[in-house]
Structures are given as structure tokens and as C-alpha cells.
């Protein structure tokens, strides 16, 4: 199965998963998604404070290569719940299918957790110690959201969407 088909299948499986959840579980999941989005936004804001954009422009986004497995099921679920139709362009290899030559197509709160959490050496060197502590706490928060949501749904939501889509249900 091709990547675009897996993306579509994964999205359909997420919608089916959501439709099958009890209302109370759906509400708890929505709260976790809100916390998840806010933690990613806060993480991105801390990184932006050290002028990460200029670092990224200089290296031309090397970390954005080969990114088709970066978006996990919980990230995709956030897009579905927010009714955001994220486009994935799998033909632009090796560039990330969720980006363009001008950057990511997703706002920081909806970007894949792997992308938000990645700190290259150049940015790491610019971060003051207190910011590193803040980032470590935010990363723990993100991982805890995924863990709790996985427990609620009975699915491993930290799994890359394209891999999850191939699993038989």
C-alpha cells in the first residue's frame, strides 16, 4: 500500500475509533488533546525565544527530511478532532510530506510531537539552563498525554500513523 493510501486509511481508522468511544471517554480525550496542543505550543515558544528560525534557515531544515513517520496517531487524532485537513505530499521525497520549502504546514500546536521535541545541537547550545528544564518538563507532559490517551482508547497512540494504519483491526 502506498503512503497516501496509508494516510487515508489511518485517518479513517481514527474517525472510527472516535465514533466508537463512549461520550465520557471522548470528553477526557478532548481534554488530553487540549493539554497536548498547549504543551507543544509552549515548547515551540521556548525554542523560538532563542531565534531558532535563523538556525533553521541556515541549515535549511535538515531535520525535516524523511519525515513521513513523524506524525503519530495522537497527532493525527488532534487534526481530526480539530477538523483540520492536513495535507501530506508524499511525492516530495526526501522532504517531509507535511512541509513545504518555506516550512511546516502545521501550526506548532498541531505539528508532530517528534518535530516539536527535536532540538538540534545548534539550538541546544543557545538554550539557557532554565529553558532546558522547562523543555524537559514539557516533554514529560507531552509523553504523559500520549500515555493517558493510549490507556483511554486501548490503542498505542504514540505509534507513527502510517505504521498504525497497516495493522489489522
N, C-alpha and C positions, 0 to 999 in steps of 0.2 A: 504494500500500500504506500502511496506517495505521501509526502509530508503534508500537503494541503488537504488531502483526504483524512489524514490522521487528526489534523487541526479541527476539521469539521466534525468528525466522529467524536473527538474529545469534548467539543462544545455541546454536542447533542447529549452525550452521556452526563455532562454536568447539569444540563437542564432537566434531564430525567431524574437525576439524584435530588435536585432541589424540589421537584414536583412530588417526590415520594417521602420527603421529610415531614414529620409531624410539625404543626404550627409552632409549638414551643421550641423545638429544636431549630427551626428556621429562624426564629427570633434571636436565639442565642448565637447562631451562626452569623447573623447580621451584625450583632454587637462585636463579635470577634473580627469580622471583616472591617468594621469601622476602626477598631484599635489597630489592626494590621496596617491599614492605609495611613493612619495618623503617625504610626511609628516609622513607616517608610518616609513620609514627608519630613518628619523631624530629623531622621538620619541624613536625608539628602540636604536639608538646610544646614546641618553642622558641616557637612563636606563642602557645601557651596561657600561657606564663610572663609575657606582657605583658598578661594579662587580656583576651584577645581576646573572650571570651564576653560581657563587658559592652559592648564596642564593637559586637558583632554584635546584641545585644539592642536597643541604641539605634537602630541603622539598620534593624532588623527584617529583616536578611538580604537586602539589595538585590542582592547578588552572586549570590543563589540563584534569581534569576528567570531564566526562559528557559534552563533547564539541560539540555534533552534531549540536546544534543550533547556534553555534558561528559565522559560516560563513554566512554573509548576501548576498543579491543579488548583491550588488555593488562589494563586494569582489570576488564573483564568476564571475561576469562580467569581472573584471580585469584579471582573469585567462584565460577566454575565449578569450578576445582581445589579450592577450599576447601569445595565442596558447600554453598554459601550461596545460597539462593534469594532474590535481591534483588528486591523488588517495585518496579515502575515505574508510577506513576499518571499517565498522560499526559493525563488529562482535567482536571487541576487547573491549567491554564494561567492565568497566566504562571509559577506556582510551579514549581520544579524537580520533575520527576517522581520523583526519588529522595529527596524530603524531605517533611516534614510541617510543620505550623505550629509545632512545637516543635523543629525542626531536622532534620538529616540522619539518615536511617535506617541509614546505614552507619557503622561504626567508622572512625576516622581512617586506619588502615592499609589499608582496603578502599575508601575514598572515591575518586572520580575524581581523577587527578593534577591536572587543571586546577583543581579545587576546593581541593585541599590547597596548591597552589603560589600561588594568588591571594592577594596581600597588598594590602588596600585602603590608601588614604592614611592613614586614622586609625590603623591598626595599624602601618604603616610608621614613623610618627612616634614610636611608643612603643619601637621596637626599638633596642637599643644597637648600636653598630658591630660588636662581636664577634659578635652574633647574626645580623646581616646576612651576615657572612662564612660563618657556619655554614650558613645557609639557602642561600646561593649554592652551597656545596659539595654540600649535599643535593640541590638541584635538578639539578646536574650528574650526581649518582649516579642519580637517577630517570631522567633522559633517556638515560643510558648503558645502563641496564637495558632500556629500551624498544628502543634501537638494537640491542643484542646479541640480544634476544629476536626482533626482526624479522628479523635476519640468520639466526638458527637456524631459524625457521619459514618464511622466504620470504614473509612477509606484513608489510604495514605496520601494525604493532600499535598505533601511536600514532593511527591513524585513528579518528574517532568511530564507535562501534559501529553506530549507525543508518545511517550513510553506507556503512560497510563491508558491512553486510548487503544492501545493494541491488546490490552488484557481483556480476556473474555469475562463477561458479567453474567 
